[in-house]
Amino acid sequence: MTVNRDSRLALGMVLGLFLACAAFGEDQILVKKDGIKITGEITKEGDNYKVKTRAGEVVVPAKDVDRIDPTPRGVYGKKAAELKPDSANVAQKRYELAQWAFEQGLFNEAMEQVKLLEQAQWGGEGSFYATVGPKLKEKIESAIGGRTPDNGGTPAATQGVGNTPKTGGEVVHDFTKELLTPEQISRIRLEELTKEDKDVRVEFKPNTLKGFMKKLAGRDGYDEKTFQKMNDFEKLWFMLDAFGGKDRDEVKDAVKINTDPKFMVEFRKIWPLIRSNCASANCHGGSGSDIKGGFYLYSGGGNIERELYTNFIILRGFNKGARMIDVQQPEKSLLLCYSLPRDKTDMKHPFANQKEINAGGATVSPIEKPFLCDSKDSVNYKKISEWMSSLQLLMRVDYNLDSWAPWGVEKRFFQLKVSVREILGETRPAGK
């Protein structure tokens, strides 16, 4: 496609306008030419755009950028500012804006407009909005409070199969109930530690080291004076190497890892790519009202650390004939296979409208999702593959999560244990 000088100038003016907004710390959406969207503070540096997301920074070459859009919250602010309280149709506009904000997940903003509409007596006695306005307010209150309108205020997370009560076809869910706890996160950090993680902050429970030192006494390679001079990471690594069985488990239970090892430092860098492609409302993220493929990723619930570790474990454990993350053979990972165009992989991501295709046959045109990597030689593909290869083998780790199950992921597709079939290298086609 040929782009003339005027088109380039127009595009530059639009990008410049949006980047001017970003200078004030406002999030925007960078849309790549391949359809991938990345949300965050955007700045232009040379031939690249830098997107500062909640999970890390992403660099995108300017030549790959199609446009920069405002976020739904930015659009809301503009629409709200344009509303004139004394206009004849202000009730209609407030209701429409509240409804739009609710659909975008901007519950507080939606409530703001509904309250203004309520203060104006819903547009007058007998008005259409006097009927529909209170109903919309009730829906918004339900979403904010984590309850359904007709359940007496009972928290949504305590009701129904998978903690997902439905009202009017919508799922109201308190996502924070299933996020991993700080204690569980510490255990994951511990299991993924490598010798390169010397800078992580290790904390032992009070009065536990003396007991371990007594057990170490007399073992080959142990010298008490040398051990005492070690930092906490070195002491931990020494004991994990020296102990086995029950003693090793006691060491794990007595320690807390307070900062991210390298595996999570790197995951924070690639998560924005995965999030924009896999965890959007149109794919495997969003409000949770439509779980696609028995698979769900958290995106934007509030606690970024808990979300990241929960998503990591979901990706680690998801196994639908092939694993989402295959450490031994990254090229066979669903995450990488599904990131490629359908003509460049044997394991193809189902079409975005697969259910409609199954129901309607040839009468339904397939919708292909945007792909994250254009080929196995792409930077993104290599970055994700290298990160996978750095992870510990599942057969060597024990995250101590046997009683935990992620919400939105079918139990039959979630396995943190490795089967004999996998150890022997046998796999089945994805989805079988």
C-alpha positions as CSV (number, residue, x, y, z in Angstrom):
1,M,0.0,0.0,0.0
2,T,1.4,3.4,-1.0
3,V,1.0,6.2,1.5
4,N,1.3,9.7,0.1
5,R,2.8,12.7,1.9
6,D,-0.5,14.2,3.0
7,S,-1.6,10.8,4.5
8,R,1.7,10.6,6.4
9,L,1.3,14.1,7.6
10,A,-2.3,13.5,8.8
11,L,-1.2,10.3,10.6
12,G,1.7,12.2,12.2
13,M,-0.7,15.0,13.4
14,V,-3.1,12.5,14.9
15,L,-0.3,10.6,16.7
16,G,1.2,13.9,17.9
17,L,-2.2,15.0,19.3
18,F,-2.6,11.7,21.3
19,L,1.0,11.7,22.4
20,A,0.5,15.3,23.7
21,C,-2.2,13.8,26.0
22,A,0.1,11.1,27.1
23,A,2.6,13.7,28.3
24,F,0.2,14.4,31.1
25,G,0.1,10.7,32.2
26,E,-3.0,9.6,30.5
27,D,-3.2,6.1,29.3
28,Q,-3.8,5.5,25.6
29,I,-4.1,2.5,23.3
30,L,-1.4,1.8,20.7
31,V,-2.8,-0.2,17.8
32,K,-0.3,-2.1,15.7
33,K,-0.8,-2.9,12.1
34,D,-1.3,-6.5,12.9
35,G,-4.3,-5.6,15.1
36,I,-2.6,-6.0,18.5
37,K,-3.5,-3.4,21.1
38,I,-1.3,-2.3,24.0
39,T,-2.6,0.1,26.6
40,G,-0.4,2.5,28.7
41,E,1.4,5.8,28.7
42,I,2.9,6.3,25.3
43,T,5.9,8.3,24.3
44,K,7.8,8.6,21.0
45,E,11.5,8.1,21.1
46,G,13.3,8.2,17.8
47,D,11.9,5.5,15.5
48,N,10.1,3.7,18.4
49,Y,7.1,4.1,20.6
50,K,7.5,3.2,24.3
51,V,4.4,2.0,26.1
52,K,4.6,2.1,29.8
53,T,2.0,-0.5,31.0
54,R,1.2,-1.6,34.6
55,A,3.2,-4.7,34.0
56,G,6.3,-3.2,32.3
57,E,7.5,-1.3,29.3
58,V,7.0,-2.3,25.7
59,V,8.9,-0.9,22.8
60,V,7.2,-0.9,19.4
61,P,8.9,0.2,16.1
62,A,7.0,3.2,14.7
63,K,6.8,1.4,11.3
64,D,4.5,-1.2,13.0
65,V,2.1,1.3,14.4
66,D,-1.3,1.8,12.8
67,R,-2.8,4.4,15.1
68,I,-3.1,5.5,18.7
69,D,-6.6,5.6,20.3
70,P,-7.8,7.0,23.5
71,T,-8.8,4.6,26.2
72,P,-12.5,4.1,27.1
73,R,-11.9,6.3,30.2
74,G,-10.5,9.0,28.0
75,V,-13.5,8.8,25.6
76,Y,-15.8,9.0,28.7
77,G,-14.1,12.1,29.9
78,K,-14.5,13.8,26.6
79,K,-18.2,12.8,26.3
80,A,-18.9,13.9,29.8
81,A,-17.3,17.3,29.3
82,E,-19.5,17.8,26.2
83,L,-22.7,17.3,28.1
84,K,-24.7,20.5,28.7
85,P,-26.9,20.3,31.8
86,D,-29.4,22.7,30.4
87,S,-29.9,21.0,27.0
88,A,-33.3,19.6,26.1
89,N,-32.1,16.0,25.7
90,V,-29.6,15.9,28.6
91,A,-31.5,13.0,30.3
92,Q,-31.2,10.9,27.1
93,K,-27.5,11.7,26.7
94,R,-26.7,11.0,30.4
95,Y,-28.5,7.6,30.2
96,E,-26.7,6.6,27.0
97,L,-23.3,7.7,28.4
98,A,-24.0,5.7,31.6
99,Q,-25.0,2.7,29.7
100,W,-21.9,3.0,27.4
101,A,-19.6,3.4,30.4
102,F,-21.1,0.3,32.1
103,E,-20.6,-1.8,29.0
104,Q,-16.9,-0.7,29.0
105,G,-16.5,-1.7,32.6
106,L,-16.3,1.9,33.8
107,F,-18.7,1.3,36.7
108,N,-17.8,4.3,38.8
109,E,-18.1,6.6,35.8
110,A,-21.4,5.0,34.9
111,M,-22.7,5.6,38.4
112,E,-21.6,9.2,38.2
113,Q,-23.9,9.8,35.3
114,V,-26.8,7.8,36.8
115,K,-26.6,9.9,40.0
116,L,-26.7,13.1,38.0
117,L,-29.7,11.8,36.2
118,E,-31.3,10.8,39.5
119,Q,-30.7,14.3,40.9
120,A,-32.6,15.7,37.9
121,Q,-35.6,13.4,38.8
122,W,-34.7,11.1,35.9
123,G,-35.7,13.8,33.4
124,G,-39.1,14.5,34.9
125,E,-42.3,12.7,36.0
126,G,-43.4,10.1,33.6
127,S,-40.1,10.2,31.7
128,F,-38.9,7.0,30.0
129,Y,-35.7,7.3,32.0
130,A,-37.6,7.3,35.3
131,T,-38.3,3.6,34.5
132,V,-35.1,2.4,32.9
133,G,-32.7,4.7,35.0
134,P,-33.2,2.9,38.4
135,K,-32.8,-0.5,36.7
136,L,-29.4,0.6,35.2
137,K,-28.4,2.0,38.6
138,E,-29.2,-1.4,40.2
139,K,-27.0,-3.2,37.7
140,I,-24.1,-0.8,38.3
141,E,-24.4,-1.2,42.0
142,S,-24.3,-5.0,41.6
143,A,-21.2,-4.8,39.5
144,I,-19.4,-2.5,42.0
145,G,-20.5,-4.5,45.0
146,G,-19.9,-7.9,43.7
147,R,-23.6,-9.0,44.1
148,T,-26.6,-9.7,41.9
149,P,-29.7,-7.4,42.2
150,D,-31.9,-10.3,43.4
151,N,-29.7,-12.1,45.9
152,G,-30.0,-9.9,48.9
153,G,-26.5,-8.5,48.7
154,T,-24.8,-11.9,49.1
155,P,-21.2,-11.7,47.7
156,A,-21.1,-13.1,44.2
157,A,-18.0,-15.2,45.0
158,T,-20.1,-17.5,47.3
159,Q,-22.8,-18.4,44.8
160,G,-23.3,-20.8,41.9
161,V,-21.0,-23.1,40.0
162,G,-17.4,-21.7,39.8
163,N,-18.5,-18.8,42.0
164,T,-20.2,-17.2,38.9
165,P,-23.9,-16.3,39.5
166,K,-25.8,-15.1,36.5
167,T,-28.4,-12.5,36.2
168,G,-30.0,-11.5,32.9
169,G,-27.3,-13.4,31.0
170,E,-24.4,-11.5,32.7
171,V,-21.8,-12.9,35.2
172,V,-21.1,-10.8,38.3
173,H,-17.9,-12.0,39.8
174,D,-15.4,-10.9,42.5
175,F,-12.1,-11.8,40.8
176,T,-9.9,-11.1,43.8
177,K,-11.2,-14.2,45.5
178,E,-9.2,-16.6,43.3
179,L,-6.0,-14.6,43.0
180,L,-3.0,-16.2,44.6
181,T,-2.1,-15.1,48.1
182,P,1.2,-13.5,49.1
183,E,2.2,-16.8,50.8
184,Q,1.5,-18.8,47.6
185,I,3.4,-16.2,45.5
186,S,6.4,-16.6,47.9
187,R,6.3,-20.4,47.3
188,I,6.3,-20.0,43.5
189,R,9.3,-17.6,43.7
190,L,11.1,-20.2,45.8
191,E,10.4,-23.1,43.4
192,E,11.6,-21.0,40.4
193,L,14.8,-19.8,42.0
194,T,18.1,-20.3,40.2
195,K,21.7,-19.5,41.1
196,E,21.4,-16.3,39.1
197,D,18.8,-14.9,41.6
198,K,21.3,-13.8,44.2
199,D,19.7,-10.4,44.5
200,V,16.3,-11.6,45.7
201,R,15.3,-10.7,49.2
202,V,15.2,-13.9,51.4
203,E,13.6,-13.9,54.9
204,F,13.7,-16.8,57.3
205,K,11.2,-17.3,60.1
206,P,12.6,-16.3,63.5
207,N,14.7,-18.9,65.3
208,T,14.7,-21.4,62.4
209,L,18.3,-21.1,61.2
210,K,19.8,-22.5,64.4
211,G,17.8,-25.7,64.0
212,F,18.9,-26.1,60.4
213,M,22.5,-25.5,61.4
214,K,22.3,-28.4,63.9
215,K,21.1,-30.7,61.2
216,L,23.9,-29.5,58.8
217,A,26.6,-30.3,61.4
218,G,28.8,-33.1,60.3
219,R,27.7,-33.1,56.7
220,D,30.3,-33.0,53.9
221,G,31.0,-29.4,52.8
222,Y,29.5,-27.7,55.8
223,D,31.6,-25.3,57.9
224,E,29.7,-23.3,60.5
225,K,31.9,-20.2,60.3
226,T,31.7,-20.1,56.5
227,F,27.9,-20.7,56.6
228,Q,27.4,-17.8,59.1
229,K,29.2,-15.4,56.7
230,M,26.9,-16.3,53.9
231,N,24.0,-14.0,53.0
232,D,20.5,-15.3,53.3
233,F,20.2,-16.4,49.6
234,E,23.5,-18.3,49.9
235,K,22.3,-20.0,53.1
236,L,19.0,-21.0,51.5
237,W,20.7,-22.3,48.3
238,F,23.2,-24.3,50.4
239,M,20.4,-25.9,52.5
240,L,18.3,-26.7,49.5
241,D,21.3,-28.5,48.0
242,A,22.3,-30.2,51.2
243,F,18.8,-31.4,52.4
244,G,16.3,-33.8,50.9
245,G,12.9,-35.1,51.8
246,K,11.3,-33.8,55.0
247,D,14.3,-31.6,55.9
248,R,14.1,-29.9,52.6
249,D,10.4,-29.3,52.9
250,E,11.0,-27.8,56.4
251,V,13.5,-25.3,54.8
252,K,10.9,-24.3,52.2
253,D,8.2,-23.8,54.9
254,A,10.6,-21.6,57.0
255,V,11.5,-19.1,54.2
256,K,9.8,-16.2,52.5
257,I,11.0,-14.8,49.1
258,N,10.0,-11.1,49.1
259,T,11.1,-10.0,45.7
260,D,10.9,-11.3,42.1
261,P,13.4,-13.9,40.8
262,K,14.5,-13.5,37.2
263,F,11.7,-15.6,35.7
264,M,9.1,-13.1,36.9
265,V,11.3,-10.1,36.0
266,E,11.2,-11.4,32.4
267,F,7.6,-12.4,32.6
268,R,6.7,-8.8,33.4
269,K,8.3,-7.8,30.1
270,I,6.4,-10.2,27.9
271,W,3.1,-10.0,29.8
272,P,2.0,-6.8,28.1
273,L,2.3,-8.7,24.7
274,I,0.3,-11.7,26.0
275,R,-2.2,-9.4,27.7
276,S,-3.0,-7.4,24.6
277,N,-3.4,-10.5,22.5
278,C,-4.8,-13.1,24.8
279,A,-6.4,-11.3,27.9
280,S,-8.6,-8.8,26.2
281,A,-12.4,-8.8,26.7
282,N,-12.7,-10.2,23.2
283,C,-10.5,-13.1,23.9
284,H,-9.7,-14.8,27.3
285,G,-10.0,-11.8,29.6
286,G,-12.5,-9.1,30.4
287,S,-15.4,-9.2,32.8
288,G,-15.7,-13.0,32.8
289,S,-19.2,-13.0,31.2
290,D,-18.1,-15.3,28.4
291,I,-15.3,-17.8,29.2
292,K,-13.8,-18.9,25.9
293,G,-12.2,-22.3,25.4
294,G,-12.3,-23.1,29.1
295,F,-9.5,-20.6,29.7
296,Y,-9.3,-17.3,31.4
297,L,-6.6,-14.7,32.2
298,Y,-6.8,-11.9,34.7
299,S,-6.3,-8.4,33.3
300,G,-6.8,-5.2,35.2
301,G,-8.5,-6.3,38.4
302,G,-6.3,-4.1,40.7
303,N,-3.4,-6.0,42.3
304,I,-0.9,-6.4,39.5
305,E,1.5,-8.6,41.5
306,R,-1.3,-11.1,42.4
307,E,-2.7,-11.0,38.9
308,L,0.7,-11.7,37.3
309,Y,1.5,-14.7,39.5
310,T,-2.0,-16.1,39.0
311,N,-1.7,-15.7,35.3
312,F,1.7,-17.3,35.3
313,I,0.4,-20.4,37.1
314,I,-2.7,-20.6,34.8
315,L,-0.3,-20.6,31.8
316,R,1.9,-23.1,33.5
317,G,-0.9,-25.5,34.4
318,F,-3.2,-25.2,31.3
319,N,-3.0,-28.5,29.4
320,K,-5.5,-29.2,26.6
321,G,-3.7,-32.1,24.9
322,A,-0.7,-29.9,24.6
323,R,0.5,-27.5,27.3
324,M,0.2,-23.8,27.1
325,I,3.8,-23.6,28.3
326,D,6.1,-26.6,27.3
327,V,9.4,-25.9,28.9
328,Q,11.2,-28.8,27.3
329,Q,9.8,-28.1,23.8
330,P,8.7,-24.4,23.7
331,E,7.9,-24.7,20.0
332,K,5.1,-27.1,20.9
333,S,3.6,-24.7,23.5
334,L,0.0,-23.6,22.7
335,L,1.0,-20.1,23.7
336,L,3.6,-19.9,20.9
337,C,1.6,-22.0,18.4
338,Y,-1.5,-19.9,18.9
339,S,0.5,-16.7,18.6
340,L,1.3,-17.5,14.9
341,P,-0.8,-17.1,11.7
342,R,-2.8,-20.2,11.1
343,D,-0.8,-21.1,7.9
344,K,2.5,-21.2,9.9
345,T,1.6,-23.6,12.7
346,D,0.3,-27.2,13.0
347,M,-1.7,-26.3,16.2
348,K,-4.0,-23.5,15.1
349,H,-6.0,-21.2,17.4
350,P,-9.7,-21.8,17.0
351,F,-11.5,-19.0,15.1
352,A,-12.9,-16.2,17.3
353,N,-16.4,-17.2,16.3
354,Q,-15.8,-21.0,16.4
355,K,-19.1,-21.6,18.2
356,E,-21.1,-19.9,15.5
357,I,-19.1,-21.8,12.8
358,N,-19.9,-25.1,14.5
359,A,-23.6,-24.2,14.7
360,G,-23.9,-22.5,11.3
361,G,-21.5,-24.6,9.2
362,A,-20.5,-23.0,5.9
363,T,-23.0,-20.1,6.3
364,V,-20.7,-18.4,8.9
365,S,-17.5,-16.7,7.8
366,P,-14.6,-17.5,10.2
367,I,-13.1,-14.6,12.1
368,E,-9.3,-15.0,12.7
369,K,-7.9,-13.4,15.9
370,P,-5.0,-11.0,15.6
371,F,-1.7,-12.9,15.9
372,L,1.1,-11.9,18.2
373,C,4.0,-13.2,16.1
374,D,4.2,-13.1,12.3
375,S,6.7,-15.9,12.2
376,K,9.1,-18.0,14.4
377,D,11.8,-15.6,13.5
378,S,10.0,-12.6,15.0
379,V,11.4,-10.9,18.1
380,N,8.3,-11.6,20.1
381,Y,8.4,-15.3,19.4
382,K,12.0,-15.6,20.3
383,K,11.6,-13.6,23.5
384,I,8.7,-15.8,24.7
385,S,10.5,-19.0,23.7
386,E,13.6,-18.0,25.6
387,W,11.7,-17.1,28.7
388,M,9.9,-20.5,28.6
389,S,13.2,-22.3,28.3
390,S,14.4,-20.6,31.5
391,L,11.7,-22.1,33.6
392,Q,12.1,-25.0,35.9
393,L,10.7,-28.4,34.7
394,L,7.3,-29.1,36.2
395,M,8.5,-32.5,37.4
396,R,11.1,-30.7,39.6
397,V,8.9,-28.1,41.3
398,D,6.1,-28.3,43.9
399,Y,4.2,-25.0,44.0
400,N,2.1,-26.5,46.9
401,L,-1.1,-25.6,45.0
402,D,-2.8,-28.9,45.0
403,S,-6.0,-27.5,46.6
404,W,-6.1,-24.4,44.4
405,A,-7.9,-24.1,41.1
406,P,-8.1,-21.0,38.9
407,W,-11.5,-19.5,38.2
408,G,-12.6,-19.6,34.6
409,V,-10.3,-22.6,33.7
410,E,-11.9,-26.0,33.3
411,K,-10.4,-28.3,35.9
412,R,-9.8,-31.1,33.3
413,F,-7.5,-28.7,31.5
414,F,-5.5,-27.6,34.5
415,Q,-2.6,-29.8,35.7
416,L,0.5,-28.7,37.6
417,K,1.6,-32.3,37.8
418,V,3.4,-34.1,35.0
419,S,2.0,-37.3,33.7
420,V,4.0,-40.4,32.6
421,R,2.7,-39.7,29.1
422,E,4.4,-36.3,29.2
423,I,7.6,-37.6,30.6
424,L,7.8,-40.1,27.8
425,G,7.3,-37.2,25.3
426,E,3.8,-38.3,24.2
427,T,1.4,-35.6,23.3
428,R,-2.1,-35.5,21.9
429,P,-3.5,-32.9,19.4
430,A,-4.7,-29.8,21.2
431,G,-8.4,-29.9,22.2
432,K,-8.6,-33.7,22.0
